[in-house]
Amino acid sequence: MEDSIGAIQTFPQFRRLPPEIRWMIWTYCLPCRVVQMHDSAHQRFQSSRFQKRIRTAPAMSAKPPLIAQVCRESRAFAQMHGRVEKTAFWNTPVWFNRSTDTIHIDEDSYRKFGRREDDDGEDVEPGLQELVEYSDIPLSVSRSIFLGFDPIHPKGSDFARWALQRVIERGECTVLLTSTSVHLNYQDACASGLFGHFAEETPAFVDINDARQVKALSAVCDMAPMRKGSTRNWDVLQVYEQISNGYMNHYITCFLQCVRTMWLKENNALRDTFIPWKFGCGREDKPSYKKILEQLPRFTFVVAVHFHKSKDKLTSRIFTLQIHTLSDRAK
């Protein structure tokens, strides 16, 4: 890693490159991030119970990409590909790239959805509605939105049915099975490749069926420091073990059972009182169901890995060196 940084520093001719090449380099540096629909940073409803629940929600990064801090050209490029938008229930401004970033909704979004006409007269931010309902923007959903069966709402809660409609509008959808976090120094986070070139893609979505991404997660587990008497970084190891031993398949099966039965009920192909757990394997191939279920998008099942910078001197030094390197290349 240090050798590669040193090699980059010896290249002073960046400004002499053709504009097209420089443009390709800036494009290569753009991150692909996940922005959650619910702003878990808001303190209003953060009870101790809620603190535990937000573990399944990707964190939200309000900062513009690092290349926006390099030079005028890179900042202009970043502004062409993203802007500050209100993508959370509490109108929190977030830098969002509509072509590469993903909107994430989870069960905690229901806390606001259910309060659309509360005492304060608040409503869902119009800009947020636009982003979620714009089918060209990638969408990810938490599996827990659709799980379970409520006799009072046999077709699913209003929020779950609304979320399902947003899913149906897209040809592909990412399903978050669970979340974990890892503490690394900045150098290792960049070297892992899991969090982007400058470790600003957090949380990172790891496709459990993609061998390359799972291997990258394994490398992160090897890099994660383990301290005696501390549980830090144990969780990421457990998640990796669950992927390796196939335990995540149980999550996938439960999710598919619930989503399929909910969609069939929406189309009056199943009675409202039908319990999802009775929708056994192979039942989706029944001719009367198959045509309806073909309307569901292709699901990609992932785990979210949050990167937390270790507080050490090396982290700060490497991070500063990366920024200065890009700045020197652009001069």
C-alpha positions, -999 to +999 in steps of 0.1 A: +000+000+000+027+025+010+047+016-022+016+023-044+011+057-027+047+066-032+045+057-069+014+079-073+033+108-057+060+106-083+035+114-111+033+152-116+019+152-151-018+147-142-029+180-155-013+172-189-035+142-194-063+145-219-095+157-203-112+125-213-086+105-193-089+128-163-127+124-165-123+086-164-101+089-133-127+110-115-154+086-125-134+057-111-131+076-078-168+082-074-183+061-045-215+041-047-232+046-014-263+035+005-286+062+019-313+051+044-348+065+042-350+068+080-325+091+097-314+072+127-291+101+137-322+120+148-325+121+186-362+126+190-373+089+193-340+072+202-351+053+232-329+024+244-352+000+226-349+020+194-311+021+197-311-017+195-334-018+165-314+006+143-287-020+142-303-034+110-303+001+093-274+013+072-259+045+085-263+077+065-233+097+052-242+134+046-207+143+033-199+148-004-174+123-019-137+129-011-129+139-047-149+170-042-121+182-019-092+177-043-094+206-069-119+227-088-121+202-116-129+173-094-154+193-074-172+204-105-172+168-116-187+157-083-214+184-085-224+171-119-230+136-105-246+144-072-262+171-051-275+177-016-310+162-012-334+157+017-335+119+018-346+113+054-378+117+073-363+145+094-353+165+063-316+158+069-295+170+039-275+143+023-252+142-007-269+118-031-260+106-066-291+094-084-272+073-109-251+052-084-264+056-049-291+034-034-321+043-012-327+020+017-359+015+036-364-006+067-389-014+095-378+017+114-392+039+086-426+028+098-421+049+129-424+080+108-448+065+082-473+058+109-470+094+122-477+112+089-505+131+106-491+135+140-495+164+164-468+184+147-486+180+113-454+166+098-455+147+065-431+127+044-406+150+027-418+155-009-382+151-022-379+118-004-411+106-019-398+115-053-366+095-048-382+064-035-409+064-061-385+071-090-380+036-103-346+043-119-330+048-085-317+016-070-337+004-039-328-018-010-352-031+016-348-048+050-362-083+050-379-076+083-404-052+066-423-082+052-419-108+079-446-122+101-484-125+100-508-101+117-545-112+119-555-076+122-537-068+090-537-101+071-525-086+039-497-068+057-493-034+073-499-003+052-462+004+052-453-031+041-478-029+012-465+005+002-429-008+003-439-038-018-454-015-045-420+003-046-403-030-050-426-042-078-419-010-098-383-020-101-368-049-121-342-055-094-342-050-057-316-056-030-327-073+002-308-066+034-306-098+055-286-084+085-260-058+094-227-059+111-198-035+118-160-037+117-133-015+132-103-012+109-075+014+103-079+034+072-051+017+053-066-018+058-101-006+048-088+008+015-067-023+009-096-047+015-115-032-015-148-037+003-155-001+011-144+015-021-111+031-032-111+056-003-131+036+023-161+059+019-186+033+008-201+024+041-221+004+047-208-020+021-233-044+007-219-079+004-238-102-020-239-135-002-240-154-035-210-135-050-178-155-042-156-125-049-175-103-024-176-130+002-139-135-002-134-097+003-154-100+035-132-129+046-101-107+040-117-080+062-122-105+090-085-114+088-076-078+090-099-070+119-080-066+151-092-088+180-084-076+215-084-098+246-114-092+267-132-072+240-161-082+218-153-056+191-152-072+156-167-105+169-200-097+152-185-095+117-169-129+122-202-144+132-219-129+101-192-144+079-197-178+095-234-176+089-228-169+052-202-197+050-224-224+067-255-215+047-275-201+077-285-171+056-305-193+034-331-196+062-335-158+061-340-159+024-366-187+026-386-168+052-384-135+032-396-152-001-425-169+016-438-137+031-433-115+000-448-141-023-479-146-002-483-109+003-482-103-034-506-131-042-530-117-016-528-083-033-539-100-065-566-120-047-549-153-056-547-163-019-572-159+009-563-131+033-560-155+063-534-177+046-503-180+068-470-174+049-452-203+066-475-227+048-463-215+014-440-245+009-412-249-016-424-256-051-458-240-045-447-209-065-447-231-096-484-236-095-498-222-128-523-199-112-495-184-090-466-184-114-478-156-137-485-133-108-452-141-091-433-133-123-441-097-116-417-097-086-383-083-093-350-102-092-338-101-056-301-098-045-295-108-009-268-090+010-254-082+044-244-047+053-209-041+067-204-007+085-168+005+085-156+024+116-122+039+116-098+028+143-085+057+164-048+055+158-022+078+144-017+057+113-053+062+103-050+099+103-016+099+085-028+076+057-061+095+052-042+128+049-017+113+025-045+101+002-061+135+000-028+153-006-019+127-032-050+135-052-045+172-048-009+170-060-020+150-091-046+177-100-022+206-097 
